[in-house]
Amino acid sequence: MLVKDVMATDIVTCDVGATLQTAVERMLKNDVGSVIVTHSDDPYGILTKTDALHAGAVTERPFPDIPVKKVANNPLVTASKSETVRTAIDRMHDKKIKKLPVVEDLDVVGIITQSDISAHFHSFIREAHALERGHADWSSNDRVQGFDE
């Protein structure tokens, strides 16, 4: 299964010069767990609800006084639409992140999250079973003549 089959395409953005208040308001208004932070319309980083809560707790400053640039995760770790979900999962695990923006030609076109992957879990199982059945259907008559095992 490919990233394009699982990703969400409802991307919410926030300019790097905005405040944490603005970013959180956009997350709440759009019912999403993150915003893609942009600089001159180019992807700069990502800010999650967890990042916002952490910044508020650690600094004890009000959200309108905290610049998004100081809190956003940068550089942006991304996936491509054409890579496998397994590859995206491995990247998320290696980088210890839960959300992975999907880019195409330097533009963010979607996002894949742990929640998206969980929601498609049964599809992954069906795909794995189909692959397994395909290999099980091979018989000794299907092997190329002249090759030993």
C-alpha positions as CSV (number, residue, x, y, z in Angstrom):
1,M,0.0,0.0,0.0
2,L,1.3,3.4,-0.9
3,V,1.3,6.7,1.1
4,K,-1.1,8.3,-1.3
5,D,-3.7,5.6,-0.4
6,V,-3.7,6.5,3.3
7,M,-2.7,10.2,3.5
8,A,-5.2,13.0,4.4
9,T,-5.2,15.9,2.1
10,D,-6.7,18.6,4.4
11,I,-3.6,20.5,5.1
12,V,-3.7,23.5,7.5
13,T,-0.9,26.0,7.3
14,C,0.5,28.8,9.4
15,D,3.2,31.3,8.5
16,V,6.5,31.1,10.4
17,G,5.9,34.7,11.6
18,A,2.7,33.8,13.4
19,T,2.1,33.3,17.1
20,L,1.4,30.1,18.8
21,Q,-2.1,31.5,19.5
22,T,-2.8,31.8,15.8
23,A,-1.5,28.2,15.1
24,V,-3.5,26.6,17.9
25,E,-6.7,28.5,16.8
26,R,-6.2,27.1,13.2
27,M,-5.8,23.6,14.6
28,L,-9.0,23.9,16.7
29,K,-11.0,25.5,13.9
30,N,-10.1,22.8,11.4
31,D,-10.1,19.9,13.9
32,V,-6.5,18.8,13.1
33,G,-3.6,17.9,15.3
34,S,-1.0,19.9,13.5
35,V,-0.2,22.8,11.1
36,I,2.4,22.9,8.5
37,V,4.5,26.0,9.1
38,T,5.4,27.9,6.0
39,H,7.9,30.6,5.0
40,S,7.0,32.5,1.9
41,D,4.5,29.7,1.1
42,D,7.3,27.1,1.2
43,P,7.2,24.3,3.8
44,Y,9.4,25.3,6.8
45,G,8.3,22.8,9.6
46,I,5.4,21.3,11.5
47,L,3.8,22.3,14.8
48,T,1.7,19.8,16.6
49,K,-0.8,20.2,19.5
50,T,1.8,18.4,21.7
51,D,4.5,20.9,20.7
52,A,2.1,23.8,21.6
53,L,1.3,22.4,25.0
54,H,4.9,21.7,25.8
55,A,5.9,25.2,24.8
56,G,3.2,26.7,27.0
57,A,4.1,24.6,30.0
58,V,7.9,25.0,29.7
59,T,7.9,28.8,29.0
60,E,4.9,29.7,31.1
61,R,4.3,32.5,28.6
62,P,0.9,33.1,27.1
63,F,0.4,31.7,23.6
64,P,0.2,35.1,21.9
65,D,3.7,35.8,23.1
66,I,5.3,32.7,21.7
67,P,6.5,32.8,18.1
68,V,5.7,29.7,16.0
69,K,9.2,29.7,14.6
70,K,10.6,29.0,18.1
71,V,8.4,26.0,18.6
72,A,8.0,24.4,15.1
73,N,9.9,21.2,14.3
74,N,12.4,22.1,11.6
75,P,13.7,20.8,9.2
76,L,10.5,19.1,8.0
77,V,10.7,15.3,7.8
78,T,8.6,14.2,4.8
79,A,7.4,11.3,2.7
80,S,6.5,11.1,-0.9
81,K,3.1,9.9,-2.3
82,S,4.6,7.0,-4.2
83,E,6.6,5.4,-1.3
84,T,5.2,2.5,0.6
85,V,3.4,3.0,3.9
86,R,5.9,0.6,5.4
87,T,8.7,3.0,4.5
88,A,6.8,5.9,6.0
89,I,6.2,3.9,9.2
90,D,9.9,3.1,9.5
91,R,10.8,6.8,9.0
92,M,8.3,7.8,11.7
93,H,9.7,5.2,14.1
94,D,13.3,6.2,13.4
95,K,12.6,9.9,13.8
96,K,10.2,9.4,16.8
97,I,7.4,11.3,15.1
98,K,3.7,10.7,14.7
99,K,2.9,12.9,11.7
100,L,4.7,12.9,8.4
101,P,3.9,15.6,5.8
102,V,3.7,14.3,2.2
103,V,5.4,16.3,-0.5
104,E,5.3,16.4,-4.2
105,D,7.5,18.8,-6.2
106,L,8.4,20.7,-3.0
107,D,4.8,21.3,-2.1
108,V,3.0,19.7,0.9
109,V,0.1,17.7,-0.6
110,G,-1.0,15.7,2.4
111,I,-0.1,14.2,5.7
112,I,0.1,10.7,7.0
113,T,-0.3,10.1,10.7
114,Q,-0.3,7.2,13.1
115,S,-4.1,7.5,13.3
116,D,-4.4,7.3,9.5
117,I,-2.2,4.1,9.6
118,S,-4.3,2.6,12.4
119,A,-7.5,3.4,10.5
120,H,-6.2,1.4,7.5
121,F,-4.8,-1.5,9.6
122,H,-7.4,-4.0,8.2
123,S,-6.5,-3.0,4.6
124,F,-2.8,-3.8,5.4
125,I,-3.8,-7.2,6.7
126,R,-5.8,-8.0,3.6
127,E,-3.0,-6.9,1.4
128,A,-0.5,-9.1,3.3
129,H,-2.8,-12.1,3.0
130,A,-3.3,-11.6,-0.7
131,L,0.5,-11.5,-1.2
132,E,0.9,-14.6,0.9
133,R,-1.8,-16.4,-1.1
134,G,0.0,-15.4,-4.3
135,H,3.2,-17.0,-3.1
136,A,1.4,-20.1,-1.8
137,D,-0.1,-20.6,-5.3
138,W,3.3,-21.2,-6.8
139,S,3.9,-24.9,-7.5
140,S,7.0,-26.8,-8.5
141,N,5.6,-26.7,-12.1
142,D,6.0,-22.9,-12.0
143,R,9.7,-23.0,-11.5
144,V,12.1,-22.2,-14.4
145,Q,13.5,-25.4,-15.8
146,G,17.3,-25.8,-15.4
147,F,17.6,-24.0,-12.0
148,D,18.3,-26.0,-8.9
149,E,17.1,-24.9,-5.5
